[in-house]
Amino acid sequence: MLTLLLTTLVLCLAGSVLPNEDIEIIESCMQDLDVGLEEGNPQYNWDRLNRLEQALARSKPGKEGCHFQTNLVEAHVYSVSADSFKGLNLSSSAAKSNGRSKAQPKHAMRFPEELTHGMRAREEHKLICIYIHSPCIFLDEQNSSVLNNHILGAFLQNRAVTGLGQPVEIQFWHNLVLDASNATCVFWVPGAGAGRAGSWSREGCKTEHREGTVVCHCSHLTYFAVLMIQAQNLSQPVLESLTYISTVGCSISAAATFCTLLLCCFFRRRPKDTTTRIHMNLLAALFLLNGSFLLSKPLATGTKELCQAAAALLHGSLLCSLAWMGAEAFHLYLLLVKVYNIYIQHYLLKLCLCAWGLPTLVVIAVVIFRGETYGHHAISTTDGYQNTNMCWLTSKPAHFVTLCYAGLILLFNTLMLAAVVVMLRRIKSQKGQARRDWATVLGLTCLLGTTWGLAFFSFGVLLIPQLYLFTILNSLQGLFICVWYITTYHRSRSSSDSSTSR
């Protein structure tokens, strides 16, 4: 009798676990997929993944589910029914394989109770979760990078789940500086035919960034990941060289503008004419812009508040610099077009209120009402892991508004530069005048900042050459203006001295 009871107990316990045959099939599929992921053949790996899904769908998990794990793949199967399912929280540390468990979870999923809505009473389905730590299956035509190479998949056996009111929550842990500008939640859309690449889609998924975590809220079940949005698909060497050029160019420009300001304000008479004073204000704005840019990267490693202050200073300096470039164009318009009756009471004071005051008020308003607009900004490379961090705008609408503001000023400045070129061609008559005309045009190009318009050509085959040209010309803008101003000053002094000697 005792032997019969023990036998019955063993059989009951065995009913809650998988038969050895099912375990062997699943483990074989897991190992086969693991080897395929290391070899990196997407087409064959899709077949291996499908075989694993089918093997897991045939399993009969107990109350605690069944769990499998290899180097690159984790699989979990749970039995769910409409009358007993109250939601499920699952993380990569929840499953144990061969007596081992992960010390720190790398990802997690939370399934709402709504997952079983629409099922008949006592109808059971298998919830299958597959965690893949390799991107080689999920490669689109652009070879997009995903965060830490982690793909999380979940689906119900023989049942499509879409349009959930309470979304599935998928958490991805990381140790990078990420925000909405460089990382977003996506799901995989397989290709229409065998062997064709699929694509990543954001439809139905919302992205939430927390400290060290990206949380995806999606209204359906499939394979999910966090797509790394590339900085115009820059490689790491290109990004490093552009960063180096920017640092060196801004350092030179900051030193040149500072020395020119000292030369004009302290070691010589203060400039009395309005044109020179406008030049000095532009140089001061460029000095602040270059200085705040150089401080932005080291301050990105500091506290959040310090980085926000640095980002606000950089943004305000950029707005003021663009405003003073617009003021230069407006003053040039008065000199060349109006010529007569151009007296404006408190002219320079009004220019200062517009070019210094308005941008400052805008930045202060943003800090007070939307302080999160400023903060850490990461520039990712094509590998998705190496980041250049700086303190800058973190909001896409703020980027767009700033770009529109710059575009309007640069359009006006370009029109004024074109008007100057037309006028110079009309009045050119003396020998050697062409060389001086070109010098004037080049000087005005730097003064009006028309080279900033290269930012609107960041696409296609022009991307990399444009970035280098944009970085070199605009990081050295302060130096070019200083050289042009000093050359013009000496030329005017020489002309006045020759006139006096006569």
LUMTOR-421967 format. One line per field, with one value per residue (C-alpha): residue in three letters; z, y, x. Coordinates in Angstrom, 1 decimal, always signed. Each point is the difference from the previous one (the first is absolute). Layout:
residues N
residu = ala; ...
up = Z; ...
north = Y; ...
east = X; ...
//
This chain:
residues 502
residu = met; leu; thr; leu; leu; leu; thr; thr; leu; val; leu; cys; leu; ala; gly; ser; val; leu; pro; asn; glu; asp; ile; glu; ile; ile; glu; ser; cys; met; gln; asp; leu; asp; val; gly; leu; glu; glu; gly; asn; pro; gln; tyr; asn; trp; asp; arg; leu; asn; arg; leu; glu; gln; ala; leu; ala; arg; ser; lys; pro; gly; lys; glu; gly; cys; his; phe; gln; thr; asn; leu; val; glu; ala; his; val; tyr; ser; val; ser; ala; asp; ser; phe; lys; gly; leu; asn; leu; ser; ser; ser; ala; ala; lys; ser; asn; gly; arg; ser; lys; ala; gln; pro; lys; his; ala; met; arg; phe; pro; glu; glu; leu; thr; his; gly; met; arg; ala; arg; glu; glu; his; lys; leu; ile; cys; ile; tyr; ile; his; ser; pro; cys; ile; phe; leu; asp; glu; gln; asn; ser; ser; val; leu; asn; asn; his; ile; leu; gly; ala; phe; leu; gln; asn; arg; ala; val; thr; gly; leu; gly; gln; pro; val; glu; ile; gln; phe; trp; his; asn; leu; val; leu; asp; ala; ser; asn; ala; thr; cys; val; phe; trp; val; pro; gly; ala; gly; ala; gly; arg; ala; gly; ser; trp; ser; arg; glu; gly; cys; lys; thr; glu; his; arg; glu; gly; thr; val; val; cys; his; cys; ser; his; leu; thr; tyr; phe; ala; val; leu; met; ile; gln; ala; gln; asn; leu; ser; gln; pro; val; leu; glu; ser; leu; thr; tyr; ile; ser; thr; val; gly; cys; ser; ile; ser; ala; ala; ala; thr; phe; cys; thr; leu; leu; leu; cys; cys; phe; phe; arg; arg; arg; pro; lys; asp; thr; thr; thr; arg; ile; his; met; asn; leu; leu; ala; ala; leu; phe; leu; leu; asn; gly; ser; phe; leu; leu; ser; lys; pro; leu; ala; thr; gly; thr; lys; glu; leu; cys; gln; ala; ala; ala; ala; leu; leu; his; gly; ser; leu; leu; cys; ser; leu; ala; trp; met; gly; ala; glu; ala; phe; his; leu; tyr; leu; leu; leu; val; lys; val; tyr; asn; ile; tyr; ile; gln; his; tyr; leu; leu; lys; leu; cys; leu; cys; ala; trp; gly; leu; pro; thr; leu; val; val; ile; ala; val; val; ile; phe; arg; gly; glu; thr; tyr; gly; his; his; ala; ile; ser; thr; thr; asp; gly; tyr; gln; asn; thr; asn; met; cys; trp; leu; thr; ser; lys; pro; ala; his; phe; val; thr; leu; cys; tyr; ala; gly; leu; ile; leu; leu; phe; asn; thr; leu; met; leu; ala; ala; val; val; val; met; leu; arg; arg; ile; lys; ser; gln; lys; gly; gln; ala; arg; arg; asp; trp; ala; thr; val; leu; gly; leu; thr; cys; leu; leu; gly; thr; thr; trp; gly; leu; ala; phe; phe; ser; phe; gly; val; leu; leu; ile; pro; gln; leu; tyr; leu; phe; thr; ile; leu; asn; ser; leu; gln; gly; leu; phe; ile; cys; val; trp; tyr; ile; thr; thr; tyr; his; arg; ser; arg; ser; ser; ser; asp; ser; ser; thr; ser; arg
up = +0.0; +0.9; -3.3; -1.9; +1.7; -0.7; -3.7; -0.3; +1.6; -2.4; -3.0; +1.2; +0.4; -3.3; -1.6; +0.8; -1.9; -3.6; -1.3; -0.6; -3.8; -0.1; +2.1; -2.4; -3.0; +1.4; +1.2; -3.4; -1.7; +2.5; -0.5; -3.8; +0.0; +2.4; -2.4; -3.0; +1.8; +0.5; -3.7; -1.0; -2.9; +0.1; -2.4; +1.7; +3.4; -0.8; -0.7; +3.3; +1.9; -1.6; +1.1; +3.5; +0.1; -1.2; +2.6; +2.8; -1.2; +0.3; +3.6; +3.1; +2.7; +3.6; +2.4; +0.2; -3.7; -1.7; -0.6; -2.3; -0.5; -2.2; -0.6; -2.4; +0.5; +2.8; -0.3; +2.5; -0.4; +2.1; -0.1; +0.2; +0.1; +0.2; +3.4; +1.9; -1.7; +2.0; -1.8; -0.1; +0.8; -1.6; +0.1; -1.3; +3.6; +0.7; -1.8; +1.1; -2.2; +1.2; +3.5; -1.1; -0.1; -1.3; +2.8; -1.7; -2.3; -3.5; -1.0; +1.2; -1.3; +1.7; -1.5; +0.9; +1.0; -3.2; -1.9; +0.4; -0.8; -2.7; +1.0; +1.0; +3.6; +1.0; -3.5; +0.4; -2.2; +0.3; +0.5; -1.6; +0.7; -1.8; +0.9; -2.7; +0.7; -3.6; -2.8; -2.9; -0.7; +0.2; -2.6; -2.2; -3.3; +1.9; +2.5; +2.8; +3.5; +3.0; +3.7; +1.4; -2.8; +2.1; -1.7; +2.2; -1.6; +1.4; -1.6; +0.8; -1.6; -2.9; +1.0; -1.3; +2.6; -1.2; +1.1; +3.7; +2.2; +2.7; -1.9; +0.6; +1.8; -1.2; +2.0; -1.4; +2.4; -1.2; +1.2; -2.8; -0.1; -2.1; -0.8; -2.5; -2.6; -0.3; +1.3; -0.7; +0.5; -3.1; -1.0; -2.8; -3.2; -1.9; -3.8; -2.4; -1.3; +1.2; +0.4; -0.4; +2.6; +2.3; +1.5; +3.4; +0.6; +2.8; -0.5; +3.2; +2.2; +2.3; +1.5; +3.5; +1.2; +3.6; +1.7; -1.4; -1.6; -3.1; +0.5; -3.1; +0.2; -2.9; -0.8; -1.6; +0.3; -2.3; +0.1; +1.6; +0.3; +0.6; -3.3; +0.1; -2.1; -1.7; -0.2; -3.8; -0.1; +1.0; +0.7; +3.1; -1.8; -1.8; +3.3; +1.8; -2.8; -0.1; +3.8; -0.1; -2.8; +1.9; +3.2; -1.7; -2.2; +2.8; +2.3; -2.8; -0.6; +3.7; +0.4; -3.1; +0.9; +3.6; -1.2; -2.5; +2.6; +2.3; -2.8; -0.8; +3.4; +2.2; -2.0; -2.5; -0.1; +0.5; -3.4; -0.6; -3.3; +0.1; -2.5; +2.1; +3.1; -1.7; -1.0; +3.6; +1.2; -2.5; +1.1; +3.6; -0.9; -1.9; +3.0; +2.3; -2.6; -0.4; +3.7; +1.0; -2.7; +1.4; +3.5; -1.1; -0.3; +3.3; +1.9; -1.4; +2.5; +2.9; +1.7; -1.8; +1.1; -1.1; -3.4; -0.4; +0.7; -2.5; -2.6; +0.6; -0.3; -3.3; -1.4; +1.0; -1.5; -3.3; -0.1; +0.8; -2.6; -2.7; +1.0; -0.3; -3.4; -0.9; +1.5; -2.3; -3.0; +1.1; +0.4; -3.4; -1.4; +1.4; -1.3; -3.5; -0.8; +2.1; +0.0; +0.8; +2.9; +2.0; +3.4; +2.7; +3.5; +2.5; -2.9; +1.7; +3.2; -1.9; -1.8; +3.3; +1.5; -3.0; -0.4; +3.7; +1.8; -2.0; -0.1; +3.7; +0.8; -2.1; +1.8; +3.4; -0.8; -1.2; +3.2; +2.2; -1.8; -1.8; +1.7; -1.3; -3.4; +0.9; +1.1; -1.2; -3.7; -1.4; -3.6; -0.9; -2.6; -2.4; +2.5; +2.5; +3.0; -0.3; +1.0; +0.0; +2.8; +0.4; +1.6; -2.5; -1.0; +0.8; -1.6; -3.7; -0.2; +1.5; -2.7; -2.7; +1.3; +0.3; -3.5; -1.4; +1.8; -1.5; -3.4; -0.1; +1.1; -2.5; -2.8; +0.6; +0.3; -3.2; -1.9; +1.3; -1.0; -3.5; -0.1; +0.9; -2.8; -2.6; +1.2; -0.1; -3.6; -1.0; +1.5; -0.9; -2.3; +1.3; -0.7; +2.7; +1.4; -0.5; +2.6; +2.5; -0.9; +0.8; +3.3; +0.9; -0.9; +1.9; +3.0; -0.1; -0.4; +3.4; +1.5; -1.0; +0.9; -3.3; +0.4; +2.7; -2.9; -0.7; +2.8; -2.3; -2.4; +2.4; -2.2; -2.5; -1.4; +1.1; +3.7; +0.9; -2.2; +1.3; +3.6; -0.4; -1.9; +2.5; +3.0; -1.4; -1.2; +2.9; +2.8; -1.5; -0.7; +2.9; -1.3; -3.6; +1.3; +2.1; -3.0; -2.2; +2.5; +0.7; -3.7; -0.7; +2.9; -1.2; -3.6; +1.2; +2.1; -3.0; -2.2; +2.6; +0.5; -3.8; -0.3; +2.8; -1.5; -3.2
north = +0.0; +2.4; -0.7; +0.7; +3.4; +1.0; -1.0; +2.0; +3.0; -0.2; -0.2; +3.0; +2.0; -1.1; +1.3; +3.6; -0.2; -0.6; -3.5; -0.7; -0.3; +3.6; +1.3; -1.6; +1.5; +3.5; -0.1; -1.3; +2.9; +2.5; -1.3; +0.0; +3.6; +1.0; -1.4; +1.7; +3.3; -0.2; -0.9; +2.9; -1.4; +1.8; -2.2; -3.3; +1.5; +1.0; -3.7; -1.0; +2.7; -1.3; -3.6; +1.2; +1.9; -3.1; -2.2; +2.4; +0.2; -3.9; +0.1; -0.4; +2.3; -0.4; +2.7; +1.7; -0.3; -1.5; +1.8; -0.6; +1.9; -0.1; +2.6; +2.1; -1.1; -0.2; -1.6; +0.0; -1.7; +0.7; -1.4; +2.7; -0.1; +2.7; -1.0; -0.2; +2.5; +3.1; +1.4; -1.1; +1.6; -1.7; +0.9; -1.7; -0.8; -1.8; -3.2; -2.4; -2.2; -2.8; +1.5; +3.4; +3.3; +3.4; +2.3; +3.1; +0.1; +1.4; +0.2; -0.6; -0.2; +0.7; -1.5; +1.5; -1.9; +1.2; -2.5; -2.7; +2.0; -1.6; -3.5; -2.5; -1.1; -2.6; +0.3; -0.3; +1.5; -0.1; +3.3; -0.4; +2.5; -0.2; +2.3; +0.1; +1.7; +0.3; +2.3; -2.2; -1.3; +3.4; +1.9; +2.5; +1.5; +2.8; -2.3; +2.0; -0.5; -1.0; +0.7; -2.5; -2.5; -1.0; -1.1; -1.0; -2.0; -1.1; -1.5; -2.3; -3.3; +0.1; +3.4; +3.5; +2.7; +3.6; +3.2; -0.5; +2.9; -0.9; -0.4; -2.5; +1.5; -1.0; +1.3; +0.1; +0.8; +1.8; +2.2; +2.6; +3.6; -0.3; +2.1; +0.4; +1.3; -3.1; -3.0; -1.1; -3.1; -2.1; -3.4; -2.3; -0.3; -3.1; +0.2; -1.1; -3.0; -2.5; +1.4; +3.6; +2.5; +1.4; +3.4; +1.7; +2.0; +2.4; -0.3; -0.9; +0.5; +2.9; +0.6; +1.1; +0.8; -0.6; +0.0; -3.0; -1.4; +0.3; -1.0; -0.9; +0.0; -1.9; -1.0; -3.4; -3.1; -0.6; +0.5; +3.3; +1.9; +3.6; +1.4; +2.2; +3.1; +0.7; +3.5; +0.1; -3.4; +1.3; -2.4; +0.2; +1.3; +2.7; +1.1; +0.1; +2.1; +2.4; +0.4; +0.7; +2.6; +1.7; +0.2; +1.4; +2.4; +1.3; +0.5; +2.0; +2.1; +0.6; +1.2; +2.2; +1.7; +0.6; +1.6; +2.2; +1.2; +0.9; +1.7; +2.2; +0.7; +0.4; +0.5; +2.5; +2.6; -1.4; -0.3; +2.9; -0.9; -2.3; -2.5; -0.8; -0.3; -2.5; -2.0; +0.0; -1.3; -2.8; -0.9; -0.1; -2.3; -2.3; +0.0; -1.1; -2.6; -1.6; +0.1; -1.6; -2.7; -0.8; -0.3; -2.0; -3.4; +0.0; +1.2; -2.8; -2.3; +2.2; +0.4; +0.3; +3.6; +1.0; -1.6; +1.8; +3.3; -0.7; -1.0; +3.2; +2.1; -1.8; +0.4; +3.7; +0.7; -1.6; +2.0; +3.3; -0.8; -0.6; +3.2; +2.1; -1.5; +1.2; +3.4; +0.2; -0.8; +2.6; +2.7; -0.9; +0.4; +3.5; +1.0; -1.4; +0.3; +2.8; +2.1; +3.2; +0.8; -3.0; +1.7; -2.1; +1.4; -2.3; -2.3; -2.1; -0.3; -1.4; -2.4; -1.2; -0.5; -2.1; -2.0; -0.4; +0.5; -2.1; -3.2; +0.3; +0.4; -3.1; -2.1; +1.2; -0.8; -3.5; -0.6; +1.1; -1.8; -2.9; -0.6; -3.6; +1.5; +0.4; -3.0; -2.8; -0.6; -3.1; -0.3; -3.7; -1.6; -2.8; -2.7; +1.4; -0.1; +2.8; +3.3; +3.6; +1.7; +3.7; +2.4; +1.1; -0.1; -3.3; +0.9; -0.4; +2.9; +2.3; -1.3; +0.8; +3.5; +0.8; -1.3; +2.1; +3.1; -0.5; -0.7; +3.3; +2.0; -1.8; +0.5; +3.8; +0.1; -1.9; +2.4; +2.9; -1.6; -0.6; +3.7; +1.0; -2.1; +1.5; +3.5; -0.7; -1.3; +3.2; +2.4; -1.9; +2.2; +0.5; -2.4; -2.5; +0.6; -3.7; -1.2; +2.4; -0.9; -3.7; +0.9; +2.1; -2.9; -2.5; +2.3; +0.6; -3.8; -0.6; +3.1; -1.0; -3.6; -1.3; -3.1; -1.2; -0.7; -3.1; -1.7; -0.2; -2.3; -2.9; -2.9; -2.6; +0.0; +3.6; -1.0; -0.7; +2.7; +2.5; -0.8; +0.5; +3.2; +1.3; -0.9; +1.6; +3.3; +0.6; -1.0; +2.5; +2.7; +2.1; -0.2; +0.9; +3.1; +1.1; -0.2; +1.8; +2.7; +0.6; +0.0; +2.5; +2.2; +0.2; +0.7; +2.8; +1.4; -0.2; +1.8; +2.8; +0.4; +0.3; +2.5; +2.1; +0.0; +1.4
east = +0.0; +2.8; +1.7; -3.2; -0.4; +3.6; -0.4; -3.3; +1.8; +2.9; -2.4; -1.9; +3.2; +1.2; -3.2; +1.0; +3.3; +0.8; +0.7; +3.6; -0.7; -1.4; +2.9; +2.5; -1.7; -0.1; +3.6; +1.1; -1.8; +1.5; +3.5; -0.5; -1.2; +2.8; +2.6; -1.7; +0.0; +3.8; +0.4; -2.2; -2.1; -3.4; -1.9; +0.8; -0.4; -3.6; -0.7; +1.7; -2.0; -3.3; +0.9; +0.6; -3.3; -1.8; +1.7; -0.9; -3.6; -0.2; +1.2; -2.2; +1.3; -0.9; -1.3; +3.4; +0.7; +3.0; +3.3; +3.0; +3.2; +3.1; +2.7; -2.0; -3.6; -2.5; -3.4; -3.0; -3.3; -3.1; -3.5; -2.7; -3.7; -2.8; -1.3; +3.3; +2.4; +0.6; +3.0; +3.6; +3.4; +3.0; +3.7; +3.1; +1.0; -3.2; +1.0; +2.8; +1.9; +2.3; -0.2; +1.2; -1.9; +1.1; +1.1; -1.4; -3.0; +0.7; -3.7; -3.5; -3.6; -3.3; -3.1; -3.4; -3.1; -1.6; +2.2; -2.6; -3.1; -2.0; +0.9; -2.7; -0.2; +2.6; +1.5; +3.8; +2.7; +3.8; +1.8; +3.4; +2.8; +3.3; +3.0; +2.6; +3.4; +1.2; -1.3; +1.0; -3.5; -1.6; +2.0; -1.8; +1.2; +1.7; +1.8; -1.5; +1.4; -2.0; +0.8; +2.5; -1.0; -3.1; -3.2; -3.0; -2.8; -3.4; -3.1; -2.9; -0.4; -2.4; -1.3; +0.9; +0.0; -0.4; -1.7; +0.5; -1.4; +2.4; +3.3; +2.7; +3.0; +3.4; +3.1; +3.5; +2.9; +3.1; +2.9; +0.0; -1.2; -3.2; -3.0; -2.8; +2.5; +2.1; -2.1; -3.5; -2.2; -0.7; -1.4; +1.0; -2.0; +1.1; +0.6; -2.7; +2.0; +2.5; +3.5; -1.1; +1.0; -2.7; -0.1; -0.5; -3.2; -1.0; -3.8; -1.8; +3.0; +0.8; +3.4; +0.8; +3.5; +0.9; +3.4; +1.8; -3.1; -2.0; -3.7; -2.1; -3.8; -1.4; -3.5; +0.7; +2.3; +3.0; +3.8; +1.1; +3.2; +1.3; +1.2; +3.1; -0.6; +3.3; +1.5; -0.4; +1.7; +3.4; +2.8; +2.1; +3.1; -2.0; -1.7; +3.4; +1.6; -2.9; +0.1; +3.7; -0.4; -2.8; +2.0; +3.1; -1.9; -2.2; +3.1; +1.8; -3.1; -0.6; +3.6; -0.1; -3.3; +1.1; +3.3; -1.8; -2.5; +2.9; +1.8; -3.0; -1.3; +3.1; +3.2; -1.5; -2.7; -3.5; -1.7; -2.3; -1.7; -3.1; +1.4; +3.0; -2.1; -2.3; +3.1; +1.2; -3.4; +0.1; +3.5; -1.2; -2.9; +2.4; +2.4; -2.9; -1.1; +3.5; +0.6; -3.3; +0.5; +3.4; -1.5; -3.0; +1.8; +1.9; -3.0; -2.1; +1.6; -1.1; -3.3; -3.3; -0.5; +3.5; -0.5; -3.3; +1.7; +2.7; -2.6; -2.0; +3.2; +0.9; -3.5; -0.2; +3.4; -1.0; -3.2; +1.9; +2.7; -2.6; -1.8; +3.1; +0.7; -3.5; +0.8; +3.1; -2.2; -2.6; +2.7; +1.4; -3.5; -0.2; +3.4; -0.4; -3.7; -1.4; +3.2; -1.9; -2.3; +1.2; +0.3; -1.7; -0.1; +1.9; +0.8; +2.7; -2.0; -3.0; +2.3; +1.3; -3.4; -1.0; +3.2; +0.9; -3.3; -2.5; +2.2; +0.7; -3.7; -0.8; +2.6; -1.1; -3.6; +1.0; +2.0; -2.9; -2.9; +1.7; +3.3; +0.2; +0.6; +3.6; +2.2; +2.2; +0.1; +1.7; +1.3; +0.1; +2.2; -1.0; +1.1; -2.6; +2.4; +2.5; -1.6; +1.2; -1.9; -0.6; -2.4; -2.6; -3.6; -1.8; -3.4; -0.7; -2.5; +2.8; +2.4; -2.6; -0.8; +3.8; +0.5; -2.8; +1.3; +3.5; -1.5; -1.9; +3.1; +2.3; -2.5; -0.1; +3.8; +0.5; -2.3; +2.0; +3.2; -1.4; -1.0; +3.5; +1.5; -2.4; +0.9; +3.7; -0.2; -1.8; +2.5; +3.2; +2.0; +3.6; +2.9; +0.5; -3.5; -1.0; +2.5; -1.3; -3.6; +0.7; +1.6; -3.0; -2.4; +2.0; +0.1; -3.7; -0.6; +1.7; -1.6; -3.6; +0.6; -1.4; +2.2; -2.4; -2.4; +2.0; -1.9; -3.0; +1.9; +0.6; -1.3; +1.1; +3.5; +0.5; -0.3; +3.7; +1.6; -2.6; +0.6; +3.8; -0.5; -2.6; +2.1; +3.2; -1.6; -2.3; +2.4; +2.5; -2.5; +1.3; +3.5; -1.1; -1.9; +2.9; +2.5; -2.5; -0.6; +3.7; +0.8; -2.8; +1.1; +3.5; -1.1; -2.2; +2.9; +2.3; -2.5; -0.5; +3.7; +0.6; -2.8; +1.5; +3.5; -1.4
//
